[in-house]
């Protein structure tokens, strides 16, 4: 009875380790796809936002003509040089539709005050590349604060659309580094980011092999006693 219990525990551990190894390989493939998308599109020409599809590939370089509008949104818990702050997300009205623009990182002043966001009110041209909202860690049960500029835990397209009372594109434009009205640029961490997941996968598969060896030894000893 004891050996049956030990076998069951080992089989569960072996299965879990094998599954985690496969999961890490999937994560590596996903990160590699992201890196390849970035490398492919970073060398291409800018395309006018009017000429792209409703769901373009991430990192596609686009340009748009329009005007920044209120209110601004501060995406919380963004790290820059080991310091927490906000990404400034500004609505940009182009062709009667809102494009959310990530203008870069600002200090959160240790929560003592909100940063002052300088927003132009004239017609301008902007350039950048496309990203899609990602689910970030939420340190509060409320995704958005009640006062302007709104502090948000995650970029919720539907929620922002209700606030600005206009249709919002399903993606974000990351404003080019050094562009007018941009803030501190946070570098994309894509280069070889997938390799660590292959390493983690190898570790889990090693644990799988060790578990199988223990299972064989246990059963060999049990058979030797009978």
C-alpha positions in Angstrom: 0.0 0.0 0.0 2.9 2.3 0.9 4.6 1.6 -2.5 1.4 2.4 -4.4 1.1 5.7 -2.6 4.8 6.5 -3.4 4.3 5.5 -7.1 1.3 7.8 -7.3 3.2 10.8 -5.8 6.1 10.2 -8.2 3.8 9.9 -11.2 2.1 13.2 -10.3 5.4 14.9 -9.9 6.8 13.5 -13.2 3.7 14.5 -15.1 3.7 18.0 -13.5 7.4 18.6 -14.4 6.9 17.4 -18.0 3.9 19.7 -18.4 5.8 22.7 -17.0 8.6 21.9 -19.5 6.2 21.9 -22.4 4.7 25.2 -21.1 8.1 26.8 -21.0 8.7 25.7 -24.6 5.4 27.3 -25.6 6.4 30.5 -23.8 9.8 30.5 -25.6 8.1 30.1 -29.0 5.7 33.0 -28.1 8.6 35.2 -27.2 10.5 34.2 -30.3 7.5 35.1 -32.4 7.4 38.5 -30.7 11.1 39.1 -31.4 10.8 38.1 -35.0 7.8 40.5 -35.5 9.8 43.3 -33.9 12.9 42.6 -36.1 10.8 42.4 -39.2 8.8 45.6 -38.8 11.4 47.8 -37.3 13.1 48.1 -40.7 10.0 48.8 -42.7 8.5 52.2 -43.7 5.7 53.9 -41.8 2.2 53.3 -43.0 -0.7 55.7 -42.6 -3.2 54.6 -40.1 -5.9 54.9 -42.7 -4.3 52.2 -44.8 -3.9 49.4 -42.2 -6.3 46.7 -41.3 -8.5 46.7 -38.1 -6.1 44.3 -36.4 -2.6 44.9 -37.7 0.5 42.9 -36.6 2.2 44.2 -33.4 5.3 46.4 -34.0 4.0 47.6 -37.4 5.2 51.2 -37.9 2.4 53.7 -38.4 1.8 57.4 -38.7 -1.3 59.4 -38.0 -2.5 63.0 -38.2 -4.8 64.4 -35.5 -4.9 66.1 -32.2 -4.3 65.0 -28.6 -7.4 65.2 -26.4 -8.2 64.9 -22.7 -8.2 63.1 -20.4 -4.8 61.5 -20.0 -4.3 58.1 -18.4 -1.4 57.1 -16.3 -0.6 53.3 -16.5 0.6 52.4 -13.1 3.5 50.2 -11.8 5.9 50.7 -14.8 9.5 50.3 -13.9 12.3 52.5 -15.4 15.9 52.3 -14.2 14.7 50.4 -11.1 12.1 53.1 -10.2 8.4 52.8 -10.3 6.3 55.3 -12.3 3.7 55.7 -15.0 3.4 55.3 -18.7 1.5 58.3 -20.1 -1.3 57.1 -22.3 -2.9 60.0 -24.2 -6.0 59.8 -26.5 -5.2 61.0 -30.0 -8.2 62.0 -32.2 -7.7 61.0 -35.8 -10.5 60.6 -38.3 -13.1 60.9 -35.5 -11.7 57.8 -33.8 -9.4 57.6 -30.7 -5.9 56.2 -31.0 -4.3 55.6 -27.6 -0.7 56.8 -27.6 2.0 55.7 -25.1 4.1 58.8 -24.8 6.7 57.3 -22.4 7.5 57.1 -18.7 7.1 59.7 -16.0 8.0 59.7 -12.3 5.2 58.9 -9.8 6.8 61.3 -7.1 6.4 58.5 -4.5 2.6 58.9 -4.8 2.8 62.4 -3.2 1.5 64.2 -6.3 0.5 63.4 -9.9 2.8 64.5 -12.7 1.7 67.4 -14.8 1.2 66.2 -18.4 1.8 68.7 -21.2 -0.7 68.0 -23.9 -0.7 70.1 -27.1 -4.1 71.1 -28.6 -3.0 71.7 -32.2 -3.1 69.4 -35.2 0.1 67.3 -35.4 1.7 64.3 -37.1 2.8 61.4 -34.9 4.8 58.2 -35.6 5.4 55.0 -33.7 4.8 51.3 -33.7 1.8 49.2 -32.7 1.4 47.3 -29.5 -1.5 45.5 -28.0 -2.6 46.0 -24.3 -1.1 43.4 -21.9 -2.6 42.3 -18.6 -0.4 43.8 -15.9 -0.2 43.1 -12.1 -3.0 44.9 -10.3 -2.2 46.3 -6.9 -5.7 47.6 -6.4 -9.1 46.1 -6.9 -10.2 49.2 -8.9 -8.7 49.4 -12.4 -9.1 53.2 -12.6 -9.2 56.2 -10.2 -11.9 58.8 -10.1 -9.9 62.0 -10.7 -7.9 63.2 -13.7 -5.5 62.3 -15.0 -6.8 58.8 -14.4 -4.4 56.3 -12.9 -5.1 52.8 -14.4 -3.9 49.4 -13.5 -4.4 48.0 -17.0 -5.4 49.4 -20.4 -9.1 48.5 -20.8 -10.1 49.6 -24.3 -13.9 49.3 -23.6 -13.6 51.3 -20.3 -11.6 54.1 -21.9 -14.0 54.2 -24.9 -16.8 54.9 -22.4 -14.8 57.7 -20.8 -13.8 59.5 -24.0 -17.2 58.8 -25.6 -15.7 57.7 -28.9 -14.6 54.5 -30.6 -11.1 53.5 -29.7 -8.6 51.5 -31.8 -7.9 48.1 -30.3 -4.2 48.7 -30.2 -1.8 51.3 -28.8 0.8 53.4 -30.6 4.2 53.6 -28.9 5.4 57.1 -29.7 8.9 57.2 -31.2 11.8 58.0 -28.9 12.7 61.7 -29.1 9.4 62.7 -30.6 7.8 66.0 -29.6 5.6 65.7 -26.5 7.2 62.3 -25.7 8.5 61.4 -22.2 11.3 59.0 -21.2 11.5 56.1 -23.6 11.5 52.6 -22.2 13.4 50.1 -24.3 11.8 47.0 -25.7 13.3 43.9 -24.1 12.9 41.4 -26.9 16.4 40.4 -27.9 17.0 36.7 -27.0 14.3 36.9 -24.4 13.1 33.5 -25.4 16.4 31.7 -24.4 15.7 31.8 -20.7 12.4 29.8 -21.3 14.3 27.1 -23.1 16.7 27.0 -20.1 13.7 26.6 -17.7 12.2 23.9 -20.0 15.5 22.0 -19.8 15.4 22.2 -16.0 11.9 20.8 -15.8 12.7 18.0 -18.3 15.7 17.1 -16.1 13.5 16.9 -13.1 11.2 14.7 -15.2 14.1 12.3 -16.0 15.2 12.2 -12.3 11.6 11.4 -11.3 11.4 8.5 -13.8 14.8 7.2 -12.4 13.4 7.3 -8.9 10.2 5.5 -10.0 12.2 2.7 -11.7 14.5 2.3 -8.6 11.5 2.2 -6.3 9.7 -0.5 -8.3 12.9 -2.5 -8.8 13.4 -2.6 -5.1 9.7 -3.6 -4.5 10.0 -6.4 -7.1 13.2 -7.6 -5.4 11.4 -8.0 -2.1 8.6 -10.2 -3.6 
